Amino acid sequence: MNMISRGARNAFRNIIRTGSIVIILGISIGLALSMLVARQAVTSKIETIKSSVGNTVTVAPAGARGFEGGGEPLTSKQATTLADIDHVSSTVQSVSDRLTTDNTDLESGIDAGSLGQRNAARSGVGFQQAPPSMPSGGMGGGQSTSSSGEVTRTFTPPVTLIGSNNPEKSLASDGTSVKITSGEVFAGDSTENVAIIGKALADKNKLTVGSTFTAYGETVKVIAIYDTGTAFANNQVVMPLGVVQTLSGQTDQLTSITLNIDSIDNIGSVSAAAKTAIGDSGDVTDSESQVASAVEPLQNIQTISLYSLIGAIFAGAIIILLTMIMIVRERRREIGVIKAIGGSNAVIMGQFIVEAVTLTLLGAVIGIGVGVAAAAPITSALVSTSSSTTQPGGPGGMMGGGRGTGRALQQSVENIQANVGWEIIFYGIGAALIIAVIGSALASIFISKVRPAEVMRAE
């Protein structure tokens, strides 16, 4: 009987002890696998966030926020200067305007409600008093004039119009996901009178791909319809940047410039360079603090999972070590006899190492099952606990990108998938072998100290 077969058979000499050790080792290895899966999932998510989510710097006209505030618009020349900053991979340039009954035949897909009526008086949507010479009941459309000269008019919320060189990025600026339900988006440099409209707006005006509407006295063709899942974003029109600039009388003007950065690690330097380049004419905001807040709990999970992984492997090694020491003490006479008939320390140590490996591999089988079952719940619990203490968000850029970025980051942090693949299983087997070798190797010290003569005298 050779060393390997003898060692494997010895692992089953005491079934109760073997079963107990295998179960304990299985739990230890399963925990180690779960922590390894959690760490890999979190590491992958951190890299995803750093490379794609929130890697932006937004520049808006100084003193302006959406359609409120004042100041002067940005220019295309400033956009070119900002695009030349190192680590800026691309820019999203946009100009915004409002379509009202004065310049379009579109009807808003959102009812005014009490919130809309509250803002109606300062909305700038044609609330002028009729001239004194205008007869009551004349060509006032949806209004009536009392003897006192007051005008009563039904308020309809305006439709937001965005001119952009990157329509999909502009639609997703509030953190929502965009789905093109029909048609295709226009090219960034398009000069045609085409538009992408939201689902709510299309339903309200009974528009489909190929339909037309008027804006600024021009006919505009609908080439795509999108759905973001939110009522406000679905009530917008997106057209080519140059077209909107021309039709709305905002030639060479921009209301927002978003710089896409190649990595979150470069946001700070790009933001500083943008502030220097834009000076007092623009407000610069970035997502660095929000992304850092989102990444922080994930980094905490990385640390926790690493320490837990090391602890689980160490615990498994200790279990094997104590088990092998106990077995060596029990078989002291057997070891002495083998040495007395010519068995070397190396052969005896190898036999015990094989026994330890057998026990550990049996534990690994259980551990892999435990790891597969527990990886996803443990990862979800760690993410839920960590992310609940961090709520990214806050004021953002021209189109509310700060709140959107925060929401997108929060969703991204919470959406972590823990997958156990063959690579993880091989790691588990490797961890089991490391545990077995470390535990049995230390026990070999006791084997080398066994003297046949002392054993025989003791017997």
C-alpha positions as CSV (number, residue, x, y, z in Angstrom):
1,M,0.0,0.0,0.0
2,N,1.6,3.2,-1.1
3,M,1.7,6.5,0.8
4,I,-1.2,8.2,-1.0
5,S,-3.6,5.3,-0.7
6,R,-2.7,4.8,3.0
7,G,-3.2,8.5,3.7
8,A,-6.6,8.6,2.0
9,R,-7.8,5.5,3.8
10,N,-6.6,6.9,7.1
11,A,-9.0,9.9,6.7
12,F,-11.9,7.5,7.2
13,R,-10.7,5.5,10.2
14,N,-13.0,7.5,12.5
15,I,-16.2,8.3,10.6
16,I,-17.7,10.5,13.3
17,R,-14.6,12.6,13.6
18,T,-14.1,12.8,9.9
19,G,-17.7,13.9,9.4
20,S,-17.5,16.6,12.0
21,I,-14.2,18.0,10.7
22,V,-15.5,18.0,7.1
23,I,-18.6,19.9,8.1
24,I,-16.6,22.5,10.0
25,L,-14.1,22.9,7.2
26,G,-16.9,23.1,4.7
27,I,-18.4,26.1,6.6
28,S,-15.0,27.7,6.8
29,I,-14.3,27.2,3.1
30,G,-17.8,28.3,2.2
31,L,-17.4,31.5,4.1
32,A,-14.0,32.1,2.4
33,L,-15.6,31.6,-1.0
34,S,-18.5,33.9,-0.2
35,M,-16.1,36.6,0.8
36,L,-14.0,36.1,-2.3
37,V,-17.1,36.4,-4.5
38,A,-18.3,39.5,-2.7
39,R,-14.8,41.1,-3.0
40,Q,-14.6,40.3,-6.7
41,A,-18.2,41.6,-7.4
42,V,-17.5,44.8,-5.5
43,T,-14.2,45.4,-7.2
44,S,-15.8,45.0,-10.6
45,K,-18.5,47.4,-9.6
46,I,-16.0,50.0,-8.4
47,E,-14.2,49.8,-11.7
48,T,-17.5,50.2,-13.6
49,I,-18.4,53.3,-11.6
50,K,-15.0,54.8,-12.0
51,S,-15.0,54.2,-15.8
52,S,-18.6,55.1,-16.7
53,V,-20.9,56.4,-14.0
54,G,-20.7,60.0,-13.0
55,N,-17.3,60.7,-14.6
56,T,-18.5,64.2,-15.6
57,V,-17.8,67.8,-15.1
58,T,-20.7,70.1,-15.8
59,V,-20.4,73.8,-16.8
60,A,-23.4,76.1,-16.8
61,P,-23.7,79.9,-17.3
62,A,-22.8,81.7,-14.1
63,G,-25.9,82.6,-12.1
64,A,-28.3,80.3,-14.1
65,R,-30.0,77.1,-13.1
66,G,-32.3,75.6,-15.6
67,F,-34.7,78.3,-16.7
68,E,-34.2,80.4,-13.6
69,G,-31.6,82.9,-12.6
70,G,-29.7,85.1,-15.1
71,G,-26.3,85.8,-16.6
72,E,-24.9,85.3,-20.1
73,P,-24.9,82.0,-22.0
74,L,-21.8,80.0,-22.8
75,T,-20.4,79.9,-26.3
76,S,-19.2,77.3,-28.7
77,K,-15.7,78.7,-28.5
78,Q,-15.7,78.0,-24.7
79,A,-16.9,74.5,-25.4
80,T,-13.9,74.0,-27.8
81,T,-11.5,75.3,-25.1
82,L,-13.0,72.9,-22.5
83,A,-12.8,70.0,-24.9
84,D,-9.1,70.4,-25.3
85,I,-8.4,69.8,-21.5
86,D,-6.4,66.7,-20.8
87,H,-8.5,63.6,-19.9
88,V,-11.7,65.0,-21.5
89,S,-12.9,62.2,-23.7
90,S,-15.9,64.0,-25.2
91,T,-18.3,66.9,-24.5
92,V,-22.1,67.1,-24.5
93,Q,-23.2,70.6,-25.6
94,S,-26.8,71.7,-25.3
95,V,-29.0,74.7,-25.5
96,S,-32.5,74.8,-23.9
97,D,-35.7,76.6,-24.7
98,R,-39.4,76.3,-24.0
99,L,-42.0,75.6,-26.6
100,T,-45.3,77.4,-25.8
101,T,-48.6,78.0,-27.6
102,D,-46.9,81.0,-29.1
103,N,-44.3,79.1,-31.1
104,T,-45.5,75.5,-31.5
105,D,-48.6,73.4,-32.1
106,L,-47.5,70.8,-29.6
107,E,-49.6,70.3,-26.4
108,S,-47.8,69.4,-23.2
109,G,-48.2,65.9,-22.1
110,I,-48.3,67.0,-18.4
111,D,-51.4,68.6,-16.8
112,A,-50.7,71.9,-15.0
113,G,-52.2,70.8,-11.7
114,S,-51.8,72.9,-8.6
115,L,-48.0,73.0,-8.9
116,G,-48.2,74.3,-12.5
117,Q,-50.8,76.9,-11.6
118,R,-48.7,78.1,-8.8
119,N,-45.9,78.9,-11.2
120,A,-48.1,80.2,-14.0
121,A,-47.9,83.8,-13.1
122,R,-44.2,83.9,-13.6
123,S,-43.9,81.3,-16.3
124,G,-43.6,83.8,-19.2
125,V,-46.2,82.0,-21.3
126,G,-48.2,84.9,-22.9
127,F,-49.9,86.3,-19.8
128,Q,-50.3,89.8,-21.2
129,Q,-53.2,92.1,-20.6
130,A,-55.2,92.8,-23.8
131,P,-54.8,96.3,-25.4
132,P,-57.6,98.7,-24.4
133,S,-58.8,98.9,-28.0
134,M,-59.3,95.2,-28.3
135,P,-63.0,94.3,-28.1
136,S,-64.2,91.7,-25.6
137,G,-64.6,88.3,-27.2
138,G,-62.3,89.1,-30.1
139,M,-59.4,87.0,-31.3
140,G,-58.1,86.2,-27.9
141,G,-58.1,82.4,-28.3
142,G,-58.4,80.8,-24.9
143,Q,-58.8,84.0,-22.9
144,S,-61.5,86.5,-21.9
145,T,-61.3,90.2,-21.0
146,S,-63.3,91.7,-18.3
147,S,-64.4,95.4,-18.1
148,S,-61.5,96.1,-15.8
149,G,-59.0,95.0,-18.5
150,E,-57.9,91.8,-16.6
151,V,-57.1,88.8,-18.7
152,T,-58.1,85.2,-17.8
153,R,-56.3,82.5,-19.6
154,T,-56.0,78.7,-19.2
155,F,-52.4,77.9,-18.3
156,T,-50.7,75.1,-20.2
157,P,-47.2,73.9,-19.1
158,P,-44.5,74.6,-21.7
159,V,-42.7,71.8,-23.4
160,T,-38.9,71.7,-22.8
161,L,-36.8,71.7,-25.9
162,I,-33.2,70.6,-25.9
163,G,-30.8,71.1,-28.7
164,S,-27.9,68.7,-28.3
165,N,-24.9,67.2,-30.1
166,N,-25.5,64.0,-28.1
167,P,-29.2,63.3,-27.7
168,E,-29.0,60.1,-25.7
169,K,-26.6,61.7,-23.2
170,S,-28.8,64.7,-22.8
171,L,-31.9,62.6,-22.2
172,A,-30.1,60.7,-19.5
173,S,-28.7,63.8,-17.8
174,D,-31.2,63.4,-14.9
175,G,-30.0,59.9,-14.1
176,T,-32.8,58.1,-15.8
177,S,-32.3,55.2,-18.3
178,V,-33.4,56.0,-21.8
179,K,-35.1,53.5,-24.1
180,I,-35.7,54.3,-27.8
181,T,-39.1,52.7,-28.4
182,S,-39.2,53.4,-32.1
183,G,-37.1,55.1,-34.7
184,E,-33.5,56.1,-34.6
185,V,-31.7,59.1,-33.1
186,F,-30.1,61.8,-35.2
187,A,-26.4,62.3,-35.7
188,G,-24.7,64.8,-33.4
189,D,-23.8,67.1,-36.3
190,S,-27.2,66.9,-38.0
191,T,-28.7,70.1,-39.6
192,E,-32.1,68.7,-40.4
193,N,-35.4,69.8,-38.8
194,V,-35.9,66.5,-37.0
195,A,-36.7,65.6,-33.4
196,I,-36.8,62.9,-30.8
197,I,-39.9,63.3,-28.6
198,G,-40.9,61.7,-25.3
199,K,-43.6,59.1,-25.0
200,A,-46.0,61.4,-23.0
201,L,-45.7,64.1,-25.6
202,A,-46.2,61.6,-28.5
203,D,-49.3,60.1,-26.8
204,K,-50.8,63.5,-26.1
205,N,-50.3,64.8,-29.6
206,K,-51.0,61.5,-31.3
207,L,-47.5,61.5,-33.0
208,T,-45.6,58.6,-34.3
209,V,-42.3,58.2,-36.2
210,G,-42.7,60.1,-39.5
211,S,-45.3,62.6,-38.1
212,T,-44.6,66.3,-38.1
213,F,-45.3,69.3,-35.9
214,T,-44.4,73.0,-36.1
215,A,-41.9,74.9,-34.0
216,Y,-40.8,78.5,-34.6
217,G,-42.9,78.4,-37.8
218,E,-40.9,75.5,-39.2
219,T,-42.1,71.9,-39.9
220,V,-40.2,69.4,-37.8
221,K,-40.3,65.6,-38.4
222,V,-40.4,63.1,-35.6
223,I,-37.7,60.4,-36.2
224,A,-37.8,58.7,-32.8
225,I,-39.8,58.3,-29.6
226,Y,-38.1,57.6,-26.3
227,D,-39.3,56.4,-22.9
228,T,-37.4,57.1,-19.6
229,G,-40.2,55.9,-17.3
230,T,-40.6,59.4,-15.8
231,A,-43.4,61.9,-16.7
232,F,-41.2,65.0,-16.8
233,A,-38.5,63.5,-19.0
234,N,-41.1,62.0,-21.3
235,N,-42.5,65.5,-22.0
236,Q,-39.4,66.8,-23.8
237,V,-38.2,67.4,-27.3
238,V,-34.6,66.8,-28.4
239,M,-33.4,68.3,-31.7
240,P,-29.9,68.8,-33.3
241,L,-27.9,71.5,-31.5
242,G,-27.3,73.8,-34.5
243,V,-31.0,73.6,-35.5
244,V,-32.3,74.8,-32.1
245,Q,-29.7,77.5,-31.9
246,T,-30.8,78.9,-35.3
247,L,-34.6,78.5,-34.8
248,S,-34.6,79.9,-31.3
249,G,-32.3,82.8,-32.1
250,Q,-29.5,81.5,-29.8
251,T,-26.8,81.2,-32.5
252,D,-23.4,80.1,-31.0
253,Q,-25.0,80.0,-27.5
254,L,-25.0,77.1,-25.1
255,T,-26.8,76.6,-21.8
256,S,-24.9,73.6,-20.6
257,I,-21.5,71.9,-21.4
258,T,-20.9,68.5,-19.9
259,L,-17.3,67.1,-20.0
260,N,-17.0,63.3,-20.0
261,I,-13.8,62.3,-18.2
262,D,-11.8,59.1,-19.0
263,S,-11.6,58.1,-15.3
264,I,-13.0,59.3,-12.0
265,D,-9.4,59.7,-10.8
266,N,-9.0,62.6,-13.1
267,I,-12.2,64.5,-12.3
268,G,-10.5,66.8,-9.7
269,S,-7.8,67.9,-12.1
270,V,-10.2,68.4,-15.0
271,S,-12.6,70.4,-12.8
272,A,-9.8,72.7,-11.7
273,A,-8.7,73.2,-15.3
274,A,-12.3,73.9,-16.4
275,K,-12.7,76.6,-13.7
276,T,-9.5,78.2,-14.8
277,A,-10.6,78.1,-18.5
278,I,-14.1,79.3,-18.0
279,G,-13.4,82.0,-15.4
280,D,-16.3,84.0,-13.9
281,S,-18.5,83.3,-16.9
282,G,-19.5,79.8,-15.8
283,D,-20.3,77.7,-12.8
284,V,-18.4,74.4,-12.7
285,T,-19.7,71.4,-10.8
286,D,-18.5,67.8,-10.8
287,S,-19.5,64.4,-9.5
288,E,-16.3,63.6,-7.7
289,S,-17.7,63.9,-4.2
290,Q,-20.9,62.0,-5.2
291,V,-18.9,59.2,-6.8
292,A,-16.5,59.1,-3.9
293,S,-19.5,58.8,-1.5
294,A,-20.9,55.9,-3.6
295,V,-17.5,54.1,-3.8
296,E,-16.8,54.5,-0.1
297,P,-19.2,51.8,1.1
298,L,-18.0,49.5,-1.6
299,Q,-14.4,50.0,-0.5
300,N,-15.5,49.2,3.0
301,I,-17.0,46.0,1.7
302,Q,-13.7,45.2,0.0
303,T,-11.9,45.6,3.3
304,I,-14.4,43.6,5.3
305,S,-14.5,40.8,2.7
306,L,-10.7,40.7,2.6
307,Y,-10.3,40.4,6.4
308,S,-13.1,37.8,6.5
309,L,-11.4,35.8,3.7
310,I,-8.1,35.8,5.5
311,G,-9.9,34.9,8.8
312,A,-11.8,32.0,7.2
313,I,-8.6,30.6,5.6
314,F,-6.7,31.0,8.9
315,A,-9.6,29.3,10.8
316,G,-9.6,26.4,8.4
317,A,-5.8,26.0,8.7
318,I,-6.1,26.1,12.5
319,I,-8.8,23.4,12.4
320,I,-6.6,21.1,10.3
321,L,-3.5,21.8,12.4
322,L,-5.3,20.9,15.7
323,T,-6.9,17.9,14.0
324,M,-3.6,16.6,12.7
325,I,-1.8,17.2,16.0
326,M,-4.5,15.2,17.7
327,I,-4.2,12.4,15.2
328,V,-0.4,12.4,15.5
329,R,-0.7,12.0,19.3
330,E,-3.2,9.2,18.9
331,R,-1.0,7.4,16.4
332,R,2.2,8.0,18.2
333,R,2.8,4.2,18.6
334,E,1.9,3.6,15.0
335,I,4.4,6.2,13.9
336,G,7.1,4.7,16.1
337,V,6.5,1.2,14.6
338,I,6.8,2.5,11.1
339,K,10.0,4.3,11.9
340,A,11.3,1.2,13.6
341,I,10.9,-0.9,10.5
342,G,12.6,1.7,8.3
343,G,9.9,4.2,7.4
344,S,11.4,7.7,6.9
345,N,10.0,11.0,8.3
346,A,9.3,12.1,4.7
347,V,7.1,9.1,4.0
348,I,5.2,9.4,7.2
349,M,4.8,13.2,6.8
350,G,3.5,12.7,3.3
351,Q,1.0,10.2,4.5
352,F,-0.4,12.7,7.0
353,I,-0.4,15.4,4.4
354,V,-2.4,13.2,2.1
355,E,-4.9,12.5,4.9
356,A,-5.2,16.3,5.6
357,V,-5.7,17.0,1.9
358,T,-8.4,14.3,1.8
359,L,-10.3,15.8,4.7
360,T,-9.9,19.3,3.3
361,L,-11.1,18.4,-0.2
362,L,-14.1,16.7,1.3
363,G,-14.7,20.0,3.2
364,A,-14.2,21.9,-0.1
365,V,-17.1,20.0,-1.7
366,I,-19.4,21.1,1.1
367,G,-17.8,24.5,1.1
368,I,-18.4,25.1,-2.6
369,G,-22.0,24.3,-2.1
370,V,-22.2,26.7,0.9
371,G,-20.4,29.4,-1.0
372,V,-22.6,29.1,-4.1
373,A,-25.7,29.3,-1.9
374,A,-24.5,32.1,0.5
375,A,-22.5,34.3,-1.9
376,A,-25.4,36.4,-3.2
377,P,-27.2,36.9,0.1
378,I,-24.0,37.8,1.9
379,T,-23.0,40.3,-0.8
380,S,-26.5,41.8,-0.9
381,A,-26.5,42.1,2.9
382,L,-23.1,43.8,2.9
383,V,-24.1,46.2,0.2
384,S,-27.4,47.0,1.8
385,T,-25.8,47.7,5.2
386,S,-23.0,49.8,3.8
387,S,-25.0,51.8,1.2
388,S,-27.7,52.7,3.7
389,T,-25.3,54.9,5.5
390,T,-24.4,56.8,2.3
391,Q,-26.9,58.8,0.2
392,P,-25.2,60.5,-2.7
393,G,-27.0,63.4,-4.3
394,G,-27.3,67.1,-4.2
395,P,-27.4,70.0,-6.5
396,G,-25.9,69.6,-9.8
397,G,-25.6,71.2,-13.2
398,M,-27.8,73.1,-15.5
399,M,-30.3,70.4,-16.1
400,G,-30.3,68.9,-12.6
401,G,-27.6,66.4,-13.3
402,G,-26.4,66.4,-9.7
403,R,-29.5,64.8,-8.4
404,G,-29.6,62.5,-11.4
405,T,-26.0,61.5,-11.0
406,G,-26.6,60.8,-7.3
407,R,-29.6,58.6,-8.2
408,A,-27.8,56.8,-10.9
409,L,-24.8,56.2,-8.6
410,Q,-27.1,54.9,-5.8
411,Q,-28.8,52.5,-8.2
412,S,-25.5,51.4,-9.5
413,V,-24.1,50.7,-6.1
414,E,-27.2,48.7,-5.1
415,N,-27.2,46.7,-8.3
416,I,-24.3,44.3,-7.6
417,Q,-24.5,40.8,-9.0
418,A,-22.5,38.1,-7.1
419,N,-21.7,35.3,-9.6
420,V,-19.9,32.1,-8.8
421,G,-18.0,30.8,-11.8
422,W,-15.5,28.1,-12.4
423,E,-12.7,30.5,-11.5
424,I,-14.2,30.9,-8.0
425,I,-14.5,27.1,-7.6
426,F,-10.9,26.6,-8.6
427,Y,-10.0,29.3,-6.1
428,G,-11.9,27.4,-3.5
429,I,-10.1,24.2,-4.3
430,G,-6.8,26.1,-4.1
431,A,-7.7,27.6,-0.8
432,A,-8.5,24.1,0.5
433,L,-5.1,22.8,-0.6
434,I,-3.4,25.7,1.1
435,I,-5.3,25.0,4.3
436,A,-4.4,21.4,4.2
437,V,-0.7,21.9,3.5
438,I,-0.3,24.6,6.1
439,G,-2.1,22.7,8.8
440,S,-0.4,19.3,8.1
441,A,3.1,20.8,7.6
442,L,3.1,22.2,11.1
443,A,1.9,18.9,12.5
444,S,4.8,17.3,10.8
445,I,7.1,18.8,13.4
446,F,5.6,16.6,16.0
447,I,6.0,13.6,13.7
448,S,9.7,14.2,13.4
449,K,10.1,14.3,17.1
450,V,8.7,10.8,17.6
451,R,11.5,8.3,18.6
452,P,10.8,4.6,18.1
453,A,12.7,3.6,21.2
454,E,10.8,6.0,23.4
455,V,7.5,4.8,22.0
456,M,8.4,1.1,22.7
457,R,9.5,1.8,26.2
458,A,6.3,3.7,26.9
459,E,4.3,0.8,25.7
